[in-house]
Each structure stands twice: as C-alpha cells, then as structure tokens.
Amino acid sequence: MRQQTREKALTERQFERLLIGAMRIEDAEQAMETRAMLLIGGRLGLRPGEVTHLDASWINRRREMLSIPNHDSCTKGRDGSPCGYCRQAANQQLKHDDTKEFDDVIESYWNPKTDAAVRDVPFGWSQRISVAIEWLIDTHGGWPYSFSTLQRRLETALDRADRLEKDDTSLHGLRGTAASYHAGRGLDSGPLQSMFGWSDLATAKNYIAVDGEMTARALREAN
C-alpha cells in the first residue's frame, strides 16, 4: 500500500487541477465538501478512514490543530450504526482472532490504524485549509458521509479536472501527495513522521529521498 501511495502522488500543479475539478461539480455544496476533503487528504495527509470519521470534536480552532483520537464511536452507518468501513475492519480483525464476537469487536471502531496515528496535525499554516475545515465543521460538524461517498467524490473531481485521468491518484494517493508536498518544502523526517502518524521513521526518510522524482515530474510538466 505504501508503494501505491507514493506512486499515486500528484504534483502541485496536478493537485491544483484536481481542486479546480472539484469546484466544477454542479451542486455548490457538494463542490465545497469535495474541495475540503481533497485539502484535508492532499495537504494534511489524513488517511481515508480518518477523513471519513473527521468530527468537530477533533478540531481546536484556537490552536489551529486537528487531533486524531485513539477512538471515536462510529455512527455513520444506517440509523446511526457503524459504517461499512468500520464493519469491514472489524471483520478483518475477526479473521485473525476467532475468539471474539463481532458485536464486541465493532464497539472499538472507529480507531486509527496504529498507535502512532493518534496525533496532532496543525492546519493553521494554510489559510485555505483553515477556511475549508471551518466551513466543513460549521456546515456539517465534520465529514458527514460514508467512505464510499468519499471515494465517489474523488472520482467526480478527477473526471472534471483538466489533464487528469481517473487512475492518476486515489484516496491513499492524496496522502502521498501531502507527504511529497511537505518533503519537497524541507520538512525534516522527524516532523514528517509525526504529522503523518507513521510508526517507522524510514517511511518519512523514503519520502524525502524520492522527492527528487516528484521534482523531475513537475519540471517536465512545466516545460
């Protein structure tokens, strides 16, 4: 998955085209929602499951910080039940531990992928990200839809973006886009690891090491 995440990373110009594609969505509110989730994934680097479960309680406006908790009960499914994303994760867990019951396991969802994923992510460094998050929180109290809607919105933005194909990026690719963006701006491996919630420092170092490839892609695109 990590390799796929890097391979699906967009250059800065491609990401800006994707944001424009989002704003071409006919429904104005859907366009704003899609743009917000693209910025949260493609600049803050949240995992798709984190974006899906983003809640107002995660946001500290005074500190301009998004804090990902170690647990947040999922109510995004039908009638306030856990969503399909969390149910799938629970079923995967049961495959590795058949001593537990589904109802007991599902109570632990949503939770982040690893212990390292419990983290604070600053967003005050970008006014447009701050505005997007505030709009999403004020309008919906967080991301209001399911994981599948998140996927469909990305596909719609790609479809409306100039010079982008549907397989140019993915939800995980947006996370790679964010990591490459910050590595290219000189963020050191330690802060990069902390921001993205990686358990292994080598992952951050790898993004810094491969940033030259992203630079080359951007230069080829510009000329």
C-alpha positions as CSV (number, residue, x, y, z in Angstrom):
1,M,0.0,0.0,0.0
2,R,2.9,2.4,0.8
3,Q,4.4,1.9,-2.6
4,Q,1.0,2.5,-4.3
5,T,0.5,5.7,-2.1
6,R,3.8,7.2,-3.4
7,E,3.1,6.2,-7.0
8,K,-0.3,7.9,-6.9
9,A,1.1,11.1,-5.5
10,L,0.2,14.2,-7.6
11,T,2.5,17.1,-8.4
12,E,1.5,20.6,-7.1
13,R,0.1,21.5,-10.5
14,Q,-1.9,18.3,-10.8
15,F,-3.3,18.8,-7.3
16,E,-4.4,22.4,-8.2
17,R,-6.2,21.0,-11.2
18,L,-7.9,18.5,-9.0
19,L,-9.2,21.3,-6.7
20,I,-10.5,23.1,-9.8
21,G,-12.2,19.9,-10.9
22,A,-13.9,19.7,-7.5
23,M,-15.2,23.3,-7.9
24,R,-16.7,22.3,-11.3
25,I,-19.2,20.0,-9.5
26,E,-22.6,21.3,-10.3
27,D,-24.0,21.3,-6.8
28,A,-22.3,24.1,-4.9
29,E,-22.4,22.4,-1.5
30,Q,-21.0,19.2,-2.9
31,A,-18.3,21.1,-4.6
32,M,-17.3,22.7,-1.3
33,E,-17.4,19.4,0.5
34,T,-15.2,17.8,-2.1
35,R,-12.7,20.6,-2.1
36,A,-12.5,20.4,1.7
37,M,-11.9,16.7,1.7
38,L,-9.2,17.0,-1.0
39,L,-7.3,19.6,1.0
40,I,-7.6,17.5,4.2
41,G,-6.3,14.4,2.4
42,G,-3.9,16.1,-0.1
43,R,-2.3,18.7,2.2
44,L,-2.8,17.5,5.8
45,G,-2.2,13.9,4.8
46,L,-5.1,12.2,6.7
47,R,-5.8,8.6,5.9
48,P,-9.1,7.9,4.1
49,G,-10.5,6.4,7.3
50,E,-9.5,9.4,9.3
51,V,-11.1,11.8,6.8
52,T,-14.3,9.7,6.8
53,H,-14.6,9.9,10.6
54,L,-13.5,13.5,11.0
55,D,-15.6,15.1,13.7
56,A,-15.9,18.6,15.2
57,S,-14.5,17.3,18.5
58,W,-11.2,16.7,16.7
59,I,-10.8,20.4,15.9
60,N,-9.2,23.0,18.2
61,R,-9.7,26.3,16.5
62,R,-7.7,28.4,18.9
63,R,-4.6,26.1,18.5
64,E,-5.5,25.6,14.8
65,M,-4.9,21.9,15.4
66,L,-6.7,18.7,14.2
67,S,-6.3,16.0,16.9
68,I,-6.9,12.4,15.9
69,P,-8.2,10.4,18.9
70,N,-7.5,6.8,19.8
71,H,-11.2,6.0,19.5
72,D,-14.3,7.7,18.2
73,S,-17.6,5.7,18.1
74,C,-18.7,5.4,14.5
75,T,-22.4,6.4,13.8
76,K,-22.1,6.8,10.0
77,G,-24.0,3.7,9.1
78,R,-27.7,3.3,8.7
79,D,-29.7,4.6,11.6
80,G,-26.6,5.6,13.4
81,S,-24.9,2.2,13.4
82,P,-21.2,1.7,12.5
83,C,-20.4,2.3,8.8
84,G,-19.4,-0.3,6.2
85,Y,-15.7,0.8,6.5
86,C,-15.7,0.0,10.2
87,R,-17.6,-3.2,9.8
88,Q,-15.1,-4.4,7.2
89,A,-12.3,-3.5,9.6
90,A,-14.0,-5.5,12.4
91,N,-14.5,-8.5,10.1
92,Q,-10.8,-8.4,9.2
93,Q,-9.9,-8.4,12.8
94,L,-12.1,-11.4,13.5
95,K,-10.2,-13.3,10.8
96,H,-7.1,-13.1,12.9
97,D,-8.8,-13.7,16.2
98,D,-11.8,-16.0,16.1
99,T,-12.2,-16.0,19.9
100,K,-14.1,-12.7,19.8
101,E,-17.6,-11.9,18.7
102,F,-18.5,-9.3,16.1
103,D,-20.6,-7.2,18.4
104,D,-17.7,-6.9,20.9
105,V,-15.2,-6.0,18.2
106,I,-17.3,-3.4,16.4
107,E,-17.6,-1.4,19.7
108,S,-13.9,-0.5,19.3
109,Y,-14.5,1.2,16.0
110,W,-13.6,3.7,14.7
111,N,-10.0,3.7,15.8
112,P,-6.8,4.8,14.0
113,K,-4.6,2.4,12.1
114,T,-1.7,2.3,14.6
115,D,-0.8,3.8,18.0
116,A,1.4,6.3,16.1
117,A,-1.7,7.5,14.2
118,V,-3.0,9.1,17.3
119,R,-1.5,12.6,16.7
120,D,-2.0,16.3,16.3
121,V,-2.0,17.7,12.8
122,P,-1.6,21.6,12.5
123,F,-3.6,23.3,9.9
124,G,-3.0,27.0,10.6
125,W,-0.1,27.2,8.2
126,S,-2.5,27.4,5.3
127,Q,-5.4,29.9,5.3
128,R,-7.3,28.0,2.6
129,I,-7.1,24.7,4.6
130,S,-8.2,26.5,7.8
131,V,-11.2,28.0,5.9
132,A,-12.1,24.7,4.4
133,I,-12.1,22.9,7.7
134,E,-14.0,25.6,9.4
135,W,-16.6,25.5,6.7
136,L,-17.0,21.7,6.9
137,I,-17.3,21.8,10.7
138,D,-19.7,24.7,10.7
139,T,-21.9,23.2,8.0
140,H,-21.8,19.5,8.9
141,G,-19.9,19.0,12.1
142,G,-17.3,17.0,10.2
143,W,-17.3,14.8,7.1
144,P,-21.0,13.9,7.0
145,Y,-20.9,10.9,4.7
146,S,-19.6,7.4,4.3
147,F,-16.2,6.1,3.0
148,S,-17.8,5.2,-0.3
149,T,-19.1,8.7,-0.8
150,L,-15.5,9.9,-0.2
151,Q,-14.3,7.7,-3.0
152,R,-17.1,8.8,-5.4
153,R,-16.3,12.5,-4.7
154,L,-12.6,12.0,-5.6
155,E,-13.7,10.2,-8.8
156,T,-16.0,13.1,-9.7
157,A,-13.3,15.7,-9.1
158,L,-10.9,13.7,-11.3
159,D,-13.5,13.4,-14.0
160,R,-13.9,17.2,-14.1
161,A,-10.2,18.1,-13.8
162,D,-8.2,19.0,-16.8
163,R,-5.4,16.6,-17.9
164,L,-6.1,14.1,-15.2
165,E,-7.2,10.5,-15.6
166,K,-9.3,8.5,-13.2
167,D,-6.4,6.4,-12.1
168,D,-3.9,9.2,-11.6
169,T,-4.5,9.2,-7.9
170,S,-6.5,7.6,-5.2
171,L,-7.6,8.3,-1.6
172,H,-4.3,6.9,-0.4
173,G,-2.6,8.7,-3.2
174,L,-3.8,12.0,-1.7
175,R,-1.9,11.1,1.4
176,G,1.2,10.5,-0.7
177,T,0.5,13.8,-2.4
178,A,0.6,15.6,1.0
179,A,3.8,13.7,2.1
180,S,5.6,14.6,-1.1
181,Y,4.5,18.3,-0.8
182,H,5.9,18.7,2.7
183,A,9.0,16.7,2.0
184,G,9.6,19.0,-1.0
185,R,9.4,22.0,1.2
186,G,12.1,20.8,3.5
187,L,10.1,19.3,6.4
188,D,12.6,17.0,8.2
189,S,12.0,13.3,8.7
190,G,11.0,13.6,12.4
191,P,8.3,16.2,12.0
192,L,7.1,14.5,8.8
193,Q,6.8,11.2,10.7
194,S,4.8,12.9,13.5
195,M,2.5,14.7,11.1
196,F,1.6,11.6,9.1
197,G,1.5,9.2,12.0
198,W,4.0,6.7,10.7
199,S,5.3,4.0,13.0
200,D,8.6,3.8,11.1
201,L,10.8,6.8,10.6
202,A,12.2,5.1,7.5
203,T,8.9,5.9,5.7
204,A,9.4,9.6,6.2
205,K,13.0,9.3,5.1
206,N,11.9,7.5,2.0
207,Y,9.6,10.3,1.0
208,I,12.4,12.8,1.5
209,A,14.7,10.6,-0.6
210,V,12.3,10.2,-3.5
211,D,11.3,13.8,-3.6
212,G,13.7,14.4,-6.5
213,E,11.5,12.2,-8.7
214,M,8.5,14.4,-7.9
215,T,10.6,17.5,-8.7
216,A,11.5,16.0,-12.0
217,R,7.9,15.3,-12.8
218,A,6.9,18.8,-12.0
219,L,9.7,20.2,-14.2
220,R,8.7,18.1,-17.1
221,E,5.1,19.2,-16.8
222,A,6.1,22.8,-16.6
223,N,8.2,22.7,-19.8
